Amino acid sequence: MLKWLWLSLVVVGLDQASKLWVISHFDLYESVALLPSLNFTYVRNTGAAFSFLSSAGGWQRWFFVAIALVATIVLTVWLARLKPSEKWMAVTLSLILGGAIGNLYDRIAYAYVIDFIDVYYQAWHWPVFNIADSAISIGVAMMVVDIFRGEESNATE
């Protein structure tokens, strides 16, 4: 099932291209309104999801690099071991893998992750994210759907 790695490469390519575009066209913290409740806002995240550990003093960079490397290996092995009939899970893992690699590259190259998608409602803002984060979120949602779908099909047998 490694034939699905092309999807991971597409995610990494879109993620990195979008981040390069943002850093070449925006100043740090610059924000441009795109739609009601959606801005492009260039920020740097030294932490994990929702800026977790972003003010930890620098050690977290290598901690998150190590986690992403382990996750990349685990996801690749898992993908390789899938049966040909497990296409949904192959897409799921490929999206998560692509997102993990996209953010891993940022951590190694810049010591932070470039985020720019700012979704908000009135004064409440979701933490700013990027395409890699979106791919990971979609992949995890698909995995949850697969888990519940699997339980349903097992219950009907």
Contact map, one row per residue, 1 for C-alpha under 8 A:
1111000000000000000000000000000000000000000000000000000000000000000000000000001111110000010000000000000000000000000000000000000000000000000000000000000000000
1111100000000000000000000000000000000000000000000000000000000000000000000001001100000000000000000000000000000000000000000000000000000000000000000000000000000
1111110000000000000000000000000000000000000000000000000000000000000000000000000000000000000000000000000000000000000000000000000000000000000000000000000000000
1111111100000000000000000000000000000000000000000000000000000000000000000000000000000000011001000000000000000000000000000000000000000000000000000000000000000
0111111110000000000000000000000000000000000000000000000000000000000000000000000000000000000001000000000000000000000000000000000000000000000000000000000000000
0011111111000000000000000000000000000000000000000000000000000000000000000000000000000000000000000000000000000000000000000000000000000000000000000000000000000
0001111111100000000000000000000000000000000000000000000000000000000000000000000000000000001001100100000000000000000000000000000000000000000000000000000000000
0001111111110000000000000000000000000000000000000000000000000000000000000000000000000000000001111110000000000000000000000000000000000000000000000000000000000
0000111111111000000000000000000000000000000000000000000000000000000000000000000000000000000000000100000000000000000000000000000000000000000000000000000000000
0000011111111100000000000000000000000000000000000000000000000000000000000000000000000000000000000100000000000000000000000000000000000000000000000000000000000
0000001111111110000000000000000000000000000000000000000000000000000000000000000000000000000000100110010000000000000000000000000000110010000000000000000000000
0000000111111111000000000000000000000000000000000000000000000000000000000000000000000000000000000110110000000000000000000000000000010000000000000000000000000
0000000011111111100000000000000000000000000000000000000000000000000000000000000000000000000000000000000000000000000000000000000000000000000000000000000000000
0000000001111111110000000000000000000000000000000000000000000000000000000000000000000000000000000000000000000000000000000000000000100000000000000000000000000
0000000000111111111000000000000000000000000000000000000000000000000000000000000000000000000000000010010000000000000000000000000001110000000000000000000000000
0000000000011111111100000000000000000000000000000000000000000000000000000000000000000000000000000000010000000000000000000000000000000000000000000000000000000
0000000000001111111110000000000000000000000000000000000000000000000000000000000000000000000000000000000000000000000000000000000000000000000000000000000000000
0000000000000111111111000000000000000000000000000000000000000000000000000000000000000000000000000000000000000000000000000000000000100000000000000000000000000
0000000000000011111111100000000000000000000000000000000000000000000000000000000000000000000000000000000000000000011100000000000000000000000000000000000000000
0000000000000001111111110000000000000000000000000000000000000000000000000000000000000000000000000000000000000000000000000000000000000000000000000000000000000
0000000000000000111111111000000000000000000000000000000000000000000000000000000000000000000000000000000000000000000000000000000000000000000000000000000000000
0000000000000000011111111100000000000000010000000000000000000000000000000000000000000000000000000000000000000000000100000000000000000000000000000000000000000
0000000000000000001111111111000000000000010000000000000000000000000000000000000000000000000000000000000000000000000000000000000000000000000000000000000000000
0000000000000000000111111100000000000000000000000000000000000000000000000000000000000000000000000000000000000000000000000000000000000000000000000000000000000
0000000000000000000011111110000000000000000000000000000000000000000000000000000000000000000000000000000000000000000000000000000000000000000000000000000000000
0000000000000000000001111111011000000000010000000000000000000000000000000000000000000000000000000000000000000000000000000000000000000000000000000000000000000
0000000000000000000000101111110000000000010000000000000000000000000000000000000000000000000000000000000000000000000000000000000000000000000000000000000000000
0000000000000000000000100111110000000000011100000000000000000000000000000000000000000000000000000000000000000000000000000000000000000000000000000000000000000
0000000000000000000000000011111000000000111000000000000000000000000000000000000000000000000000000000000000000000000000000000000000000000000000000000000000000
0000000000000000000000000111111100000000110000000000000000000000000000000000000000000000000000000000000000000000000000000000000000000000000000000000000000000
0000000000000000000000000100111110000011110000000000000000000000000000000000000000000000000000000000000000000000000000000000000000000000000000000000000000000
0000000000000000000000000000011111000011100000000000000000000000000000000000000000000000000000000000000000000000000000000000000000000000000000000000000000000
0000000000000000000000000000001111110111000000000000000000000000000000000000000000000000000000000000000000000000000000000000000000000000000000000000000000000
0000000000000000000000000000000111110111000000000000000000000000000000000000000000000000000000000000000000000000000000000000000000000000000000000000000000000
0000000000000000000000000000000011111110000000000000000000000000000000000000000000000000000000000000000000000000000000000000000000000000000000000000000000000
0000000000000000000000000000000011111100000000000000000000000000000000000000000000000000000000000000000000000000000000000000000000000000000000000000000000000
0000000000000000000000000000000000111110000000000000000000000000000000000000000000000000000000000000000000000000000000111100000000000000000000000000000000000
0000000000000000000000000000000011111111000000000000000000000000000000000000000000000000000000000000000000000000000011110000000000000000000000000000000000000
0000000000000000000000000000001111101111100000000000000000000000000000000000000000000000000000000000000000000000000111100000000000000000000000000000000000000
0000000000000000000000000000001111000111110000000000000000000000000000000000000000000000000000000000000000000000000111000000000000000000000000000000000000000
0000000000000000000000000000111100000011111000000000000000000000000000000000000000000000000000000000000000000000001111000000000100000000000000000000000000000
0000000000000000000001100111111000000001111100000000000000000000000000000000000000000000000000000000000000000000011100000000000000000000000000000000000000000
0000000000000000000000000001100000000000111110000000000000000000000000000000000000000000000000000000000000000000011100000000000100000000000000000000000000000
0000000000000000000000000001000000000000011111000000000000000000000000000000000000000000000000000000000000000001111000000000000000000000000000000000000000000
0000000000000000000000000000000000000000001111110010010000000000000000000000000000000000000000000000000000000001111000000000000000000000000000000000000000000
0000000000000000000000000000000000000000000111110010111001011000000000000000000000000000000000000000000000100011100000000000000000000000000000000000000000000
0000000000000000000000000000000000000000000011111111111000011000000000000000000000000000000000000000000000000001000000000000000000000000000000000000000000000
0000000000000000000000000000000000000000000011111111110000000001000000000000000000000000000000000000000000000000000000000000000000000000000000000000000000000
0000000000000000000000000000000000000000000000111111000000000000000000000000000000000000000000000000000000000000000000000000000000000000000000000000000000000
0000000000000000000000000000000000000000000000111111000000000000000000000000000000000000000000000000000000000000000000000000001100000000000000000000000000000
0000000000000000000000000000000000000000000011111111110000000000000000000000000000000000000000000000000000000000000000000000001000000000000000000000000000000
0000000000000000000000000000000000000000000000111111110000000000000000000000000000000000000000000000000000000000000000000000000000000000000000000000000000000
0000000000000000000000000000000000000000000001110011111100010000000000000000000000000000000000000000000000000000000000000000000000000000000000000000000000000
0000000000000000000000000000000000000000000011110011111110010000000000000000000000000000000000000000000000000000000000000000000000000000000000000000000000000
0000000000000000000000000000000000000000000001100000111111000000000000000000000000000000000000000000000000000000000000000000000000000000000000000000000000000
0000000000000000000000000000000000000000000000000000111111110000000000000000000000000000000000000000000000000000000000000000000000000000000000000000000000000
0000000000000000000000000000000000000000000000000000011111110000000000000000000000000000000000000000000000000000000000000000000000000000000000000000000000000
0000000000000000000000000000000000000000000001000000001111111000000000000000000000000000000000000000000000000000000000000000000000000000000000000000000000000
0000000000000000000000000000000000000000000000000000000111111110000000000000000000000000000000000000000000000000000000000000000000000000000000000000000000000
0000000000000000000000000000000000000000000001100000110111111111000000000000000000000000000000000000000000000000000000000000000000000000000000000000000000000
0000000000000000000000000000000000000000000001100000000001111111100000000000000000000000000000000000000000100011000000000000000000000000000000000000000000000
0000000000000000000000000000000000000000000000000000000000111111110000000000000000000000000000000000000000000000000000000000000000000000000000000000000000000
0000000000000000000000000000000000000000000000000000000000111111111000000000000000000000000000000000000000000000000000000000000000000000000000000000000000000
0000000000000000000000000000000000000000000000010000000000011111111100000000000000000000000000000000000000100000000000000000000000000000000000000000000000000
0000000000000000000000000000000000000000000000000000000000001111111110000000000000000000000000000000000100110000000000000000000000000000000000000000000000000
0000000000000000000000000000000000000000000000000000000000000111111111000000000000000000000000000000000000000000000000000000000000000000000000000000000000000
0000000000000000000000000000000000000000000000000000000000000011111111100000000000000000000000000000000000000000000000000000000000000000000000000000000000000
0000000000000000000000000000000000000000000000000000000000000001111111110000000000000000000000000001100100000000000000000000000000000000000000000000000000000
0000000000000000000000000000000000000000000000000000000000000000111111111000000000000000000000000000000100000000000000000000000000000000000000000000000000000
0000000000000000000000000000000000000000000000000000000000000000011111111100000000000000000000000000000000000000000000000000000000000000000000000000000000000
0000000000000000000000000000000000000000000000000000000000000000001111111110000000000000000000001001000000000000000000000000000000000000000000000000000000000
0000000000000000000000000000000000000000000000000000000000000000000111111111000000000000000000001001100000000000000000000000000000000000000000000000000000000
0000000000000000000000000000000000000000000000000000000000000000000011111111100000000000000000000000000000000000000000000000000000000000000000000000000000000
0000000000000000000000000000000000000000000000000000000000000000000001111111110000000000000000000000000000000000000000000000000000000000000000000000000000000
0000000000000000000000000000000000000000000000000000000000000000000000111111111000000000000010001000000000000000000000000000000000000000000000000000000000000
0100000000000000000000000000000000000000000000000000000000000000000000011111111100000000000000001000000000000000000000000000000000000000000000000000000000000
0000000000000000000000000000000000000000000000000000000000000000000000001111111110000000000000000000000000000000000000000000000000000000000000000000000000000
0000000000000000000000000000000000000000000000000000000000000000000000000111111111000000000000000000000000000000000000000000000000000000000000000000000000000
1100000000000000000000000000000000000000000000000000000000000000000000000011111111000000010011000000000000000000000000000000000000000000000000000000000000000
1100000000000000000000000000000000000000000000000000000000000000000000000001111111000000000000000000000000000000000000000000000000000000000000000000000000000
1000000000000000000000000000000000000000000000000000000000000000000000000000111111100000000000000000000000000000000000000000000000000000000000000000000000000
1000000000000000000000000000000000000000000000000000000000000000000000000000011111110100110000000000000000000000000000000000000000000000000000000000000000000
1000000000000000000000000000000000000000000000000000000000000000000000000000000011111100000000000000000000000000000000000000000000000000000000000000000000000
1000000000000000000000000000000000000000000000000000000000000000000000000000000001111110000000000000000000000000000000000000000000000000000000000000000000000
0000000000000000000000000000000000000000000000000000000000000000000000000000000000111110000000000000000000000000000000000000000000000000000000000000000000000
0000000000000000000000000000000000000000000000000000000000000000000000000000000001111111110000000000000000000000000000000000000000000000000000000000000000000
0000000000000000000000000000000000000000000000000000000000000000000000000000000000011111111000000000000000000000000000000000000000000000000000000000000000000
0000000000000000000000000000000000000000000000000000000000000000000000000000000000000111111100000000000000000000000000000000000000000000000001000100000000000
0000000000000000000000000000000000000000000000000000000000000000000000000000000001000111111110000000000000000000000000000000000000000000000001100100000000000
1001000000000000000000000000000000000000000000000000000000000000000000000000001001000111111111000000000000000000000000000000000000000000000000000000000000000
0001001000000000000000000000000000000000000000000000000000000000000000000000000000000011111111100000000000000000000000000000000000000000001000000000000000000
0000000000000000000000000000000000000000000000000000000000000000000000000000000000000001111111110000000000000000000000000000000000000000011101100000000000000
0000000000000000000000000000000000000000000000000000000000000000000000000010001000000000111111111000000000000000000000000000000000000000001000000000000000000
0001101100000000000000000000000000000000000000000000000000000000000000000000001000000000011111111100000000000000000000000000000000000000001000000000000000000
0000001100100000000000000000000000000000000000000000000000000000000000000000000000000000001111111110000000000000000000000000000000000011011000000000000000000
0000000100000000000000000000000000000000000000000000000000000000000000000000000000000000000111111111000000000000000000000000000000000011111100000000000000000
0000000100000000000000000000000000000000000000000000000000000000000000110011000000000000000011111111100000000000000000000000000000000001000000000000000000000
0000001111110000000000000000000000000000000000000000000000000000000000000000000000000000000001111111110000000000000000000000000000010011000000000000000000000
0000000100110010000000000000000000000000000000000000000000000000000000000000000000000000000000111111111000000000000000000000000000111111000000000000000000000
0000000000000000000000000000000000000000000000000000000000000000000100110000000000000000000000011111111100000000000000000000000000010001000000000000000000000
0000000000010000000000000000000000000000000000000000000000000000000100010000000000000000000000001111111110000000000000000000000000000000000000000000000000000
0000000000110011000000000000000000000000000000000000000000000000000000000000000000000000000000000111111111000000000000000000000000010000000000000000000000000
0000000000000000000000000000000000000000000000000000000000000000000000000000000000000000000000000011111111100000100000000000000000011000000000000000000000000
0000000000000000000000000000000000000000000000000000000000000000100110000000000000000000000000000001111111110000000000000000000000000000000000000000000000000
0000000000000000000000000000000000000000000000000000000000000000000000000000000000000000000000000000111111111000000000000000000000000000000000000000000000000
0000000000000000000000000000000000000000000000000000000000000000000000000000000000000000000000000000011111111111110000000000000000000000000000000000000000000
0000000000000000000000000000000000000000000001000000000000001001100000000000000000000000000000000000001111111111100000000000000000000000000000000000000000000
0000000000000000000000000000000000000000000000000000000000000000100000000000000000000000000000000000000111111111000000000000000000000000000000000000000000000
0000000000000000000000000000000000000000000000000000000000000000000000000000000000000000000000000000000011111110000000000000000000000000000000000000000000000
0000000000000000000000000000000000000000000000000000000000000000000000000000000000000000000000000000000001111111100000000000000000000000000000000000000000000
0000000000000000000000000000000000000000000001000000000000001000000000000000000000000000000000000000000001111111100000000000000000000000000000000000000000000
0000000000000000000000000000000000000000000111100000000000001000000000000000000000000000000000000000000001110111110000000000000000000000000000000000000000000
0000000000000000000000000000000000000000000111000000000000000000000000000000000000000000000000000000001001100111111000000000000000000000000000000000000000000
0000000000000000001000000000000000000000011110000000000000000000000000000000000000000000000000000000000001000001111100000000000001000000000000000000000000000
0000000000000000001000000000000000000000111110000000000000000000000000000000000000000000000000000000000000000000111110000000000111000000000000000000000000000
0000000000000000001001000000000000000011111000000000000000000000000000000000000000000000000000000000000000000000011111000000000111000000000000000000000000000
0000000000000000000000000000000000000111100000000000000000000000000000000000000000000000000000000000000000000000001111100000000111000000000000000000000000000
0000000000000000000000000000000000000111100000000000000000000000000000000000000000000000000000000000000000000000000111110000111110000000000000000000000000000
0000000000000000000000000000000000001110000000000000000000000000000000000000000000000000000000000000000000000000000011111000111100000000000000000000000000000
0000000000000000000000000000000000001100000000000000000000000000000000000000000000000000000000000000000000000000000001111111110000000000000000000000000000000
0000000000000000000000000000000000001000000000000000000000000000000000000000000000000000000000000000000000000000000000111111100000000000000000000000000000000
0000000000000000000000000000000000001000000000000000000000000000000000000000000000000000000000000000000000000000000000011111100000000000000000000000000000000
0000000000000000000000000000000000000000000000000000000000000000000000000000000000000000000000000000000000000000000000011111100000000000000000000000000000000
0000000000000000000000000000000000000000000000000000000000000000000000000000000000000000000000000000000000000000000000011111110000000000000000000000000000000
0000000000000000000000000000000000000000000000000000000000000000000000000000000000000000000000000000000000000000000001111111111100000000000000000000000000000
0000000000000000000000000000000000000000000000000000000000000000000000000000000000000000000000000000000000000000000001110001111100000000000000000000000000000
0000000000000000000000000000000000000000000000000110000000000000000000000000000000000000000000000000000000000000000001100000111110000000000000000000000000000
0000000000000000000000000000000000000000101000000100000000000000000000000000000000000000000000000000000000000000001111100000111111000000000000000000000000000
0000000000000000000000000000000000000000000000000000000000000000000000000000000000000000000000000000000000000000001111000000001111101100000000000000000000000
0000000000000010000000000000000000000000000000000000000000000000000000000000000000000000000000000000000000000000011110000000000111111100000000000000000000000
0000000000100110010000000000000000000000000000000000000000000000000000000000000000000000000000000010000000000000000000000000000011111110000000000000000000000
0000000000110010000000000000000000000000000000000000000000000000000000000000000000000000000000000111011000000000000000000000000001111111000000000000000000000
0000000000000000000000000000000000000000000000000000000000000000000000000000000000000000000000000010001000000000000000000000000011111111100000000000000000000
0000000000000000000000000000000000000000000000000000000000000000000000000000000000000000000000000010000000000000000000000000000011111111110000000000000000000
0000000000100000000000000000000000000000000000000000000000000000000000000000000000000000000000110110000000000000000000000000000000111111111000000000000000000
0000000000000000000000000000000000000000000000000000000000000000000000000000000000000000000000111111000000000000000000000000000000011111111100000000000000000
0000000000000000000000000000000000000000000000000000000000000000000000000000000000000000000000010000000000000000000000000000000000001111111110000000000000000
0000000000000000000000000000000000000000000000000000000000000000000000000000000000000000000100110000000000000000000000000000000000000111111111000000000000000
0000000000000000000000000000000000000000000000000000000000000000000000000000000000000000001111110000000000000000000000000000000000000011111111100000000000000
0000000000000000000000000000000000000000000000000000000000000000000000000000000000000000000100010000000000000000000000000000000000000001111111110000000000000
0000000000000000000000000000000000000000000000000000000000000000000000000000000000000000000000000000000000000000000000000000000000000000111111111000000000000
0000000000000000000000000000000000000000000000000000000000000000000000000000000000000001100100000000000000000000000000000000000000000000011111111100000000000
0000000000000000000000000000000000000000000000000000000000000000000000000000000000000000100100000000000000000000000000000000000000000000001111111110000000000
0000000000000000000000000000000000000000000000000000000000000000000000000000000000000000000000000000000000000000000000000000000000000000000111111111000000000
0000000000000000000000000000000000000000000000000000000000000000000000000000000000000000000000000000000000000000000000000000000000000000000011111111100000000
0000000000000000000000000000000000000000000000000000000000000000000000000000000000000001100000000000000000000000000000000000000000000000000001111111110000000
0000000000000000000000000000000000000000000000000000000000000000000000000000000000000000000000000000000000000000000000000000000000000000000000111111111000000
0000000000000000000000000000000000000000000000000000000000000000000000000000000000000000000000000000000000000000000000000000000000000000000000011111111100000
0000000000000000000000000000000000000000000000000000000000000000000000000000000000000000000000000000000000000000000000000000000000000000000000001111111110000
0000000000000000000000000000000000000000000000000000000000000000000000000000000000000000000000000000000000000000000000000000000000000000000000000111111111000
0000000000000000000000000000000000000000000000000000000000000000000000000000000000000000000000000000000000000000000000000000000000000000000000000011111111100
0000000000000000000000000000000000000000000000000000000000000000000000000000000000000000000000000000000000000000000000000000000000000000000000000001111111110
0000000000000000000000000000000000000000000000000000000000000000000000000000000000000000000000000000000000000000000000000000000000000000000000000000111111111
0000000000000000000000000000000000000000000000000000000000000000000000000000000000000000000000000000000000000000000000000000000000000000000000000000011111111
0000000000000000000000000000000000000000000000000000000000000000000000000000000000000000000000000000000000000000000000000000000000000000000000000000001111111
0000000000000000000000000000000000000000000000000000000000000000000000000000000000000000000000000000000000000000000000000000000000000000000000000000000111111
0000000000000000000000000000000000000000000000000000000000000000000000000000000000000000000000000000000000000000000000000000000000000000000000000000000011111
